[in-house]
Amino acid sequence: MKQPKYKKIIEGAEGLSLGISMVVAVLLGVGIGYWMRRTFEYEWLFWLGIFWGVAAAILNVYKAYKKQQKEFEEISKDPRYKNYYEDIDEDELSEFEK
């Protein structure tokens, strides 16, 4: 079966988008914190904004992890990859594979 022409580029862009979304989340948090500090004149609001940005970045990583985990579970159900070691005797496995 032939792979689509731009499949690798799209997969690379998905990986890159996670890094970009982390940076954007932190920058938005800093921006919101700076705006709140200037508007309401409380210093701690700046740190609250930073906390929100970092929390949003962590949430993005968690969502990407869950998405990858779901994809790997679907792959593990594929009969081509299921129970690879069932057909191999224990004597045939090298020390590294045990």
N, C-alpha and C positions, 0 to 999 in steps of 0.2 A: 504494500500500500504506500503510495507516494505522500510525503509530508507536504503541507502547504509551504509556499515559498518563503513567507515572512514569519513562520512560526517561532524561530529562535529569537528574532528581534522582539516579538510580542512578549515572549517569556522573559527576556532580559528587561524589558520595560516594566513588567510587573514587579520584578525584584527591585528595580531602581525606584519605583514609585513608593515603596515602603520607606526607603531612606528619605526621600523628599517629603513625604507626609510627616515623618518625625520632626524634621527641621521646621516645616511650616507650622506644626502644632505648637512647638516651643516658641517660635517667633510670634505667633498669634497670642499666646499666653503672655509673653513679655509686653507686647503692644497693648493688650487689654489691661494688664496690671499697671503699665505706665499711664494709660489714660485714666484709670480709676484713681491713681495716686494724685494726678494733677487735678482732677475734677473734684474729688472729695477731700483732698489734703490729708490723707492718712497714709503713712509710710508702709504699713503692713499690707495694704491692698496691692502694692507692686509685687510683693512676695506671694500673695494669693494668686495673682495672675500667672506667675512663673510656675507655681504648683499645679495650676489647672493645665498649663501647656505641657508640662512633663507627664502629668497623668493622662492627657490625651495621647501623647506619643506612646506611652506604655500600652494604652488600650489598642492603638493601631497595631503594635507588635503582637499583642495577644490575639487580635482578630486574624492577623495573617497566619499566626501559628495554628489556630483552630482550622483555618481554611486548608492549610497544608496537611494537617493531620487527617482531615476528612478525605482529601485526595489520596493519601497514602492508604487509608483504610479501604477505599474503593479498589485500589490497585492490588491490595493484599487478597481481595476476594477473587481476583482473576485466577483461573486455574493454571495459567502458565507460570505463575509465581508462587503458588500455594505449595507448601510442604516440600521445599526443595531438598531438604536433607532426609526425607523419608526413603528415598531410593538409594541412598549411600550407606554402606556399612560403617560401623564405628571404626573399624580398622583402617578404612580408606581415608578418614579425616586426618588432616595434619594436626599438629599440636596447636597451631594458631586458630584453626577453625573450631576446635573443641571448646 
